[in-house]
Amino acid sequence: MHDLKGRTVRAGLINVGSRGLGFTVRIASLMILGRLLTPEDYGLVTMVTAFTGVLNMFGCFGLFQAAIQREELSEVESSSLFWLNLIFGALLTLIAIAAAPLVSAFYNEPRLLEIMDVIAFTFIITAAGVQQGVLLQRRMAFGTSAKIEISSLLIATVVSIGMAMAGYGYWSIVSMTITLPLATTIGLWLATGWIPGRPRIASGIRSMLRFGVGTTATGFLSYVTNNIDKLLLGRVWGTEATGLYSRSFYLINFPTENLNVTIGEVAFAALSRTKGDLDRFRRYFLKGYSLVVTLTLPLTVVCGLFADDLILVVLGPKWIGAVEIFRILAPTILVFAISNPLGWLLNALGLVRRGVYIGLFSAPLMIAGVLIGLPYGPHGVALAYSTVMVLKVIPITIWALRGTGIRYREFVGALANPLAASVVAGGFAYAVHALTAPALSPVLRLMLDVGSFGVAYVAALLLIAGEKALYLDLFRALRTAPSA
């Protein structure tokens, strides 16, 4: 664990930079495809991915996290994991193809049959590169991973936009679901140069499978909790309502998800290697969590205050019906920022059973909430989803932190300063917004709103909330880290 802190900070900054570039590419993709495609196109693909996403939870059976969490991983174990992942991926591809007629019948939409047959192959494509991804992450080679991720995203985006411009409609969205994992898997094979050995079961696989069962169950329950809304909307309200809701949800969720994955990949790898030193473990977790909420809270406020201009600028005029849905869902950004890091904590400590219990607690609440909101269309579902997420975050946080060595006071304290800074910056930016001339274009108005918020937030954070010490510490760790 020599100079783990410096390596972690350097890896984190590489991840932040790559995810920032990826974020830019995805925003550009949203802006272009939002103007070329319709809510119905997105609704069709969302109906399929709501089902295939459930199967995806079983894609590598939690073996990716299990392999990273393990202190030592032999060549034989890596080969065994590769073949197991490939078997799971092939089985899921066959299951998805077999289930395609049922999904088509469930929605009474014949076009879904061919869409699901094509998307089914993402399982085996992804599975073929899982173990190569494990090897890169165990080496903390996040620079290489970043190059693969950005290159794959650019390829998939160009293909998708090209197909949309050529008039292929929803097939341009389907193409991205295939092209992205295919390019990623090819990149991982080329980058690692690792070739698996012959198929056999290594002695250490059983313990990793037990770990994988827990993380898979947790992921499955989390997926059901976060996607039951889209599945039921498609069944009851059809493609257009599902498209409006799914794009609003995606636009709300993907910045937070990117931040969580960006910091979480590095945090999980570092936490798994410091769990024997609880004081060091606690410091690493709190710094990672503080960074997540510091970067995420501004998104919550900006999305809530300036939803109209955000939708107009990013998706275009045909998506104006998504504005209120988007605004209602904004509080979930804060909830995900609070709850997602708890997953790193539980997995790094091996507390996967607690994660399963938390999922079992959350899923029925979310299903009940969505069913209550469903008769009122996408707006009712959005309100129900957002309300349940906010109400359950406190009991889940208390439950997750119990006995981990992380004090409740410290956890809340890491949230308090960014929250205070966000309130100050939100008030300032809204005042600027209110004084802005109505004749100003949505793009310029949004730039002014976000710019004024950003300046006020940074000033409040550094000068009022006293977060300067955290970033100075990160900078010192980066400066002293080895360049290798």
Backbone hydrogen bonds, N-H to C=O, Kabsch-Sander energy under -0.5 kcal/mol:
donor,donor_aa,acceptor,acceptor_aa,energy
4,L,1,M,-1.6
7,R,3,D,-2.2
8,T,4,L,-2.7
9,V,5,K,-2.5
10,R,6,G,-2.6
11,A,7,R,-2.7
12,G,8,T,-2.6
13,L,9,V,-2.5
14,I,10,R,-2.2
15,N,11,A,-2.5
16,V,12,G,-2.8
17,G,13,L,-2.6
18,S,14,I,-2.5
19,R,15,N,-2.9
20,G,16,V,-2.4
21,L,17,G,-2.0
22,G,18,S,-2.7
23,F,19,R,-3.0
24,T,20,G,-1.9
25,V,21,L,-2.2
26,R,22,G,-2.6
27,I,23,F,-2.5
28,A,24,T,-2.4
29,S,25,V,-2.4
30,L,26,R,-2.8
31,M,27,I,-2.6
32,I,28,A,-2.2
33,L,29,S,-3.0
34,G,30,L,-2.3
35,R,31,M,-0.6
35,R,32,I,-0.8
36,L,32,I,-1.0
37,L,33,L,-2.7
42,Y,38,T,-1.7
43,G,39,P,-2.5
44,L,40,E,-2.3
45,V,41,D,-1.5
46,T,42,Y,-2.5
47,M,43,G,-2.0
48,V,44,L,-1.2
49,T,45,V,-2.8
50,A,46,T,-2.0
51,F,47,M,-0.6
51,F,48,V,-1.2
52,T,48,V,-2.6
53,G,49,T,-2.0
54,V,51,F,-0.8
55,L,51,F,-1.3
56,N,52,T,-2.1
57,M,53,G,-0.9
57,M,54,V,-0.8
58,F,55,L,-1.9
59,G,56,N,-1.7
63,L,60,C,-2.7
66,A,62,G,-2.0
67,A,63,L,-2.3
68,I,64,F,-1.6
69,Q,65,Q,-2.7
70,R,66,A,-1.2
78,S,74,S,-2.2
79,S,75,E,-2.2
80,S,76,V,-2.3
81,L,77,E,-2.5
82,F,78,S,-2.1
83,W,79,S,-2.1
84,L,80,S,-2.2
85,N,81,L,-2.7
86,L,82,F,-2.2
87,I,83,W,-2.2
88,F,84,L,-2.6
89,G,85,N,-2.6
90,A,86,L,-2.4
91,L,87,I,-2.4
92,L,88,F,-2.3
93,T,89,G,-2.0
94,L,90,A,-2.1
95,I,91,L,-2.5
96,A,92,L,-2.6
97,I,93,T,-2.1
98,A,94,L,-2.3
99,A,95,I,-2.0
100,A,96,A,-0.9
100,A,97,I,-0.6
103,V,99,A,-2.2
104,S,100,A,-2.5
105,A,101,P,-2.2
106,F,102,L,-2.5
107,Y,103,V,-1.8
108,N,104,S,-0.8
109,E,104,S,-2.3
112,L,109,E,-1.5
113,L,110,P,-1.4
114,E,110,P,-0.5
115,I,111,R,-1.3
116,M,112,L,-2.6
117,D,113,L,-1.7
118,V,114,E,-1.8
119,I,115,I,-2.5
120,A,116,M,-1.9
121,F,118,V,-1.4
122,T,119,I,-2.0
123,F,120,A,-1.3
125,I,121,F,-1.8
126,T,122,T,-2.6
127,A,123,F,-2.3
128,A,124,I,-1.4
129,G,126,T,-1.8
130,V,126,T,-0.6
130,V,127,A,-0.8
133,G,129,G,-1.9
134,V,130,V,-1.9
135,L,131,Q,-2.1
136,L,132,Q,-1.8
137,Q,133,G,-2.2
138,R,134,V,-2.7
139,R,135,L,-1.5
140,M,137,Q,-1.1
141,A,136,L,-2.8
142,F,140,M,-1.6
145,S,141,A,-1.9
146,A,142,F,-2.3
147,K,143,G,-1.9
148,I,144,T,-2.1
149,E,145,S,-2.6
150,I,146,A,-2.7
151,S,147,K,-2.3
152,S,148,I,-2.5
153,L,149,E,-2.3
154,L,150,I,-2.5
155,I,151,S,-2.3
156,A,152,S,-2.7
157,T,153,L,-2.5
158,V,154,L,-2.5
159,V,155,I,-2.3
160,S,156,A,-2.3
161,I,157,T,-2.8
162,G,158,V,-2.4
163,M,159,V,-2.3
164,A,160,S,-2.3
165,M,161,I,-2.6
166,A,162,G,-1.4
167,G,164,A,-1.3
168,Y,163,M,-2.5
171,W,168,Y,-1.9
172,S,169,G,-2.0
173,I,169,G,-0.5
173,I,170,Y,-0.7
174,V,170,Y,-1.9
175,S,171,W,-2.2
176,M,172,S,-0.8
177,T,173,I,-1.2
178,I,174,V,-1.0
178,I,175,S,-0.5
179,T,175,S,-3.2
180,L,176,M,-2.0
182,L,178,I,-1.8
183,A,179,T,-2.7
184,T,180,L,-2.1
185,T,181,P,-2.6
186,I,182,L,-2.1
187,G,183,A,-2.2
188,L,184,T,-2.4
189,W,185,T,-2.1
190,L,186,I,-2.2
191,A,187,G,-2.4
192,T,188,L,-2.3
193,G,189,W,-2.0
202,A,200,R,-0.7
205,I,202,A,-1.4
206,R,203,S,-0.6
208,M,204,G,-1.2
209,L,205,I,-2.6
210,R,206,R,-2.1
211,F,207,S,-1.9
212,G,208,M,-2.8
213,V,209,L,-2.5
214,G,210,R,-1.4
215,T,211,F,-2.1
216,T,212,G,-2.7
217,A,213,V,-2.4
218,T,214,G,-2.3
219,G,215,T,-2.6
220,F,216,T,-2.8
221,L,217,A,-2.4
222,S,218,T,-2.4
223,Y,219,G,-2.6
224,V,220,F,-2.6
225,T,221,L,-2.4
226,N,222,S,-2.1
227,N,223,Y,-1.2
227,N,224,V,-0.6
228,I,224,V,-1.7
231,L,227,N,-1.9
232,L,228,I,-2.2
233,L,229,D,-2.1
234,G,230,K,-2.1
235,R,231,L,-1.4
236,V,232,L,-2.3
237,W,233,L,-3.2
238,G,233,L,-0.8
238,G,234,G,-0.7
241,A,237,W,-0.5
242,T,238,G,-1.7
243,G,239,T,-2.6
244,L,240,E,-2.5
245,Y,241,A,-2.3
246,S,242,T,-3.1
247,R,243,G,-2.2
248,S,244,L,-1.7
249,F,245,Y,-2.8
250,Y,246,S,-2.6
251,L,247,R,-2.6
252,I,248,S,-1.9
253,N,249,F,-2.8
254,F,250,Y,-3.0
256,T,252,I,-0.6
257,E,253,N,-2.9
258,N,254,F,-2.4
259,L,255,P,-2.2
260,N,256,T,-2.8
261,V,257,E,-2.7
262,T,258,N,-2.8
263,I,259,L,-2.6
264,G,260,N,-2.8
265,E,261,V,-2.4
266,V,262,T,-0.8
267,A,263,I,-3.0
268,F,264,G,-3.1
269,A,265,E,-1.5
270,A,266,V,-2.5
271,L,267,A,-3.5
272,S,268,F,-2.3
273,R,269,A,-0.7
273,R,270,A,-0.7
274,T,270,A,-0.5
274,T,271,L,-1.0
275,K,271,L,-0.7
277,D,274,T,-2.1
278,L,276,G,-0.6
281,F,277,D,-2.9
282,R,278,L,-2.5
283,R,279,D,-2.0
284,Y,280,R,-2.5
285,F,281,F,-2.4
286,L,282,R,-2.5
287,K,283,R,-2.1
288,G,284,Y,-2.2
289,Y,285,F,-2.9
290,S,286,L,-2.5
291,L,287,K,-2.1
292,V,288,G,-1.9
293,V,289,Y,-2.4
294,T,290,S,-2.1
295,L,291,L,-1.8
296,T,292,V,-1.8
297,L,293,V,-2.4
299,L,296,T,-0.8
300,T,296,T,-1.4
301,V,297,L,-1.8
302,V,298,P,-2.7
303,C,299,L,-2.5
304,G,300,T,-1.9
305,L,301,V,-2.6
306,F,302,V,-2.5
310,L,306,F,-2.1
311,I,307,A,-2.4
312,L,308,D,-2.0
313,V,309,D,-2.6
314,V,310,L,-2.7
315,L,311,I,-2.0
316,G,311,I,-1.7
319,W,316,G,-1.8
320,I,317,P,-1.6
322,A,319,W,-2.3
323,V,320,I,-1.5
326,F,322,A,-2.7
327,R,323,V,-2.3
328,I,324,E,-2.4
329,L,325,I,-1.8
330,A,326,F,-0.7
330,A,327,R,-0.8
332,T,329,L,-1.8
333,I,330,A,-1.8
334,L,330,A,-0.6
335,V,331,P,-1.5
336,F,332,T,-2.7
337,A,333,I,-2.0
338,I,334,L,-1.8
339,S,335,V,-2.7
340,N,336,F,-2.7
342,L,339,S,-1.0
343,G,339,S,-0.7
343,G,340,N,-1.7
344,W,340,N,-0.8
345,L,341,P,-1.9
346,L,342,L,-2.4
347,N,343,G,-2.4
348,A,344,W,-2.7
349,L,345,L,-1.7
350,G,347,N,-1.0
351,L,346,L,-2.8
352,V,350,G,-1.2
355,G,351,L,-1.4
356,V,352,V,-1.9
357,Y,353,R,-2.2
358,I,354,R,-2.4
359,G,355,G,-2.1
360,L,356,V,-2.5
361,F,357,Y,-1.7
362,S,358,I,-2.2
363,A,359,G,-2.6
365,L,361,F,-0.7
366,M,362,S,-2.3
367,I,363,A,-2.6
368,A,364,P,-2.4
369,G,365,L,-2.3
370,V,366,M,-2.7
371,L,367,I,-2.3
372,I,368,A,-1.8
373,G,369,G,-2.0
374,L,370,V,-1.9
376,Y,373,G,-1.7
377,G,374,L,-1.9
380,G,376,Y,-0.9
381,V,377,G,-2.3
382,A,378,P,-2.3
383,L,379,H,-2.2
384,A,380,G,-2.3
385,Y,381,V,-2.9
386,S,382,A,-2.5
387,T,383,L,-2.3
388,V,384,A,-2.4
389,M,385,Y,-2.2
390,V,386,S,-2.0
391,L,387,T,-2.3
392,K,388,V,-2.0
393,V,389,M,-0.8
396,I,392,K,-1.9
397,T,393,V,-2.0
398,I,394,I,-2.3
399,W,395,P,-2.1
400,A,396,I,-2.7
401,L,397,T,-2.2
402,R,398,I,-1.1
404,T,401,L,-2.1
407,R,405,G,-0.6
411,F,407,R,-2.1
412,V,408,Y,-2.7
413,G,409,R,-2.3
414,A,410,E,-1.9
415,L,411,F,-0.7
415,L,412,V,-0.8
416,A,412,V,-1.8
417,N,413,G,-1.0
419,L,415,L,-1.9
420,A,416,A,-2.4
421,A,417,N,-2.4
422,S,418,P,-2.1
423,V,419,L,-2.0
424,V,420,A,-2.1
425,A,421,A,-2.6
426,G,422,S,-2.8
427,G,423,V,-2.2
428,F,424,V,-2.0
429,A,425,A,-2.9
430,Y,426,G,-2.4
431,A,427,G,-1.7
432,V,428,F,-2.0
433,H,429,A,-2.6
434,A,430,Y,-2.6
435,L,431,A,-1.3
436,T,432,V,-0.7
436,T,433,H,-0.9
440,L,437,A,-1.9
445,R,441,S,-2.9
446,L,442,P,-2.5
447,M,443,V,-2.3
448,L,444,L,-2.3
449,D,445,R,-2.6
450,V,446,L,-3.0
451,G,447,M,-2.3
452,S,448,L,-2.6
453,F,449,D,-2.2
454,G,450,V,-2.8
455,V,451,G,-2.3
456,A,452,S,-2.1
457,Y,453,F,-2.8
458,V,454,G,-2.4
459,A,455,V,-2.1
460,A,456,A,-2.6
461,L,457,Y,-2.7
462,L,458,V,-2.5
463,L,459,A,-2.7
464,I,459,A,-0.7
464,I,460,A,-1.2
465,A,460,A,-2.9
467,E,461,L,-2.1
470,L,467,E,-0.8
471,Y,467,E,-1.2
472,L,468,K,-2.3
473,D,469,A,-2.1
474,L,470,L,-1.8
475,F,471,Y,-2.2
476,R,472,L,-2.3
477,A,473,D,-2.1
478,L,474,L,-2.1
479,R,475,F,-2.5
480,T,476,R,-1.9
481,A,477,A,-0.7
481,A,478,L,-0.6
